C-alpha cells in the first residue's frame, strides 16, 4: 500500500510503498477515507531531532482519521466490514484511572500515544490504518468519512476546550477565539451550539479567515493588534473576556490573550505555536486560570459526532489525493488553507 511517511528528522516526508498490515487479535484494519493535515504534523516534520516518545523514522503521518472498516481481527465484535467509522486518536493503556473514565488523552502510562504520534504507531496518511482496539472506533452513520476526519482532532479538541469552561459562559459573557483557521472555525461553531448567548469574538491576521469566522457564527471578527485589544475591552466594559482560547500559541497571541482575559476568567492555550506566556503577579489577571488541554475524551468525540450528524456543526474541508499530501502541508504552512486540508488516499 502507499503511505506518506516521515523518513528522517528534518527531512521532507515521502510517498512510499509499505506492506499492508494484517489485524491481530482485538485489532481492526480501517480503509482510510480521509486523514486531516494538522499543524501538529508540521511541528513533527520540523523537529531538529528525535522527539520524546517518538520512535525514529520512518513512520506514517496522520492522527486525524476516518474511513471504513476493512477487516476485523480475531475476537472483535460490534463492527462489520464496510462500516463508516472515525478513529479516536489518543491511544492509552485502557487500565489506568483516567483511561477507565474514557479520558485516554490523559493516560497515566502512555500519554500522547496515537497514530502518527508517539508510541511507534503508523498514522492514517496511507491506504489503510491498523487500529489496536475496536474501542477507538466511533460509528459515523450517514456522515461522509472524507469530510468527517477533522472532527477527531479539530472538532474534539475544540469541543473539550470549550466544554471545560462552560460554567463561565452564558448571557452577558464574552469568548475570544484567537486564530480563525480550521481549529478556530470549529471552536466558534461549538461556542454557538453550547452557549448561544455568549458573544463570540474571532481574532486573526487574515481577513479571509475572519470572513469565514463570521459565516461560522462569530459576532465580531477583528484583525489582530492593539485596535482589537481596545475593541474587546470596550465590549466587556474594560473587564476582559470570561474565556480566551488561543488556537495559535505563539508569543504575540499569548501576550494579547493575557491582555484581553479577565479576573477569574480562563485563558486556554490550544495551539502548538511554541510561544511562552509571561506570568507575573498582575498578568494574566488575578485568578485567571491558564490551561493547555490535550484532545478530549472518547465520550466527547461521540458528542461531537452527534452534533455533526444533527448538522449543528460542519467542517470546511479541502480534499487532496495522497500523491499531493506534500502540497497540502506546504499550503498549510503558508496559511493558505481556509479550513482543514484532508488527504483522501482512495479518491
Number of C-alpha atoms within 10 A of each C-alpha: 11 18 27 29 24 23 18 17 18 14 12 12 21 17 19 14 12 13 9 15 12 14 20 17 12 16 20 28 25 29 25 29 29 34 33 33 26 23 17 14 18 14 13 19 19 12 14 11 12 14 13 8 14 17 14 14 14 16 22 28 27 28 29 29 33 34 32 21 22 19 19 22 17 12 9 17 10 6 17 13 14 13 15 25 27 32 27 29 29 27 27 24 16 19 13 16 14 18 20 13 13 17 22 30 24 22 22 17 15 19 18 22 22 24 29 24 26 19 17 18 22 25 26 33 32 30 20 27 30 23 27 19 18 18 17 18 21 20 18 21 13 8 16 15 24 25 24 29 30 32 29 29 24 22 30 30 23 28 26 20 22 23 16 12 16 14 10 16 23 16 10 10 18 23 27 26 28 27 26 32 26 23 27 29 33 27 32 28 25 27 24 20 14 15 20 15 15 20 23 26 26 29 26 23 14 17 14 13 25 25 16 18 30 18 13 22 20 27 15 17 22 20 15 18 14 9 11 19 19 14 16 23 18 12 16 17 10 13 15 27 30 27 28 28 29 26 25 25 23 17 15 14 26 25 18 19 27 22 18 25 29 26 17 16 22 25 27 24 26 22 22 15 18 11 16 13 20 11 11 9 8 10 17 26 22 14 14 18 16 15 13 14 17 19 27 26 24 25 14 20 24 19 14 23 24 15 15 18 16 10 10 13 22 20 21 18 20 17 19 21 15 24 16 15 24 18 13 24 19 13 14 20 13 9 12 16 19 20 21 24 26 29 33 28 25 15 11
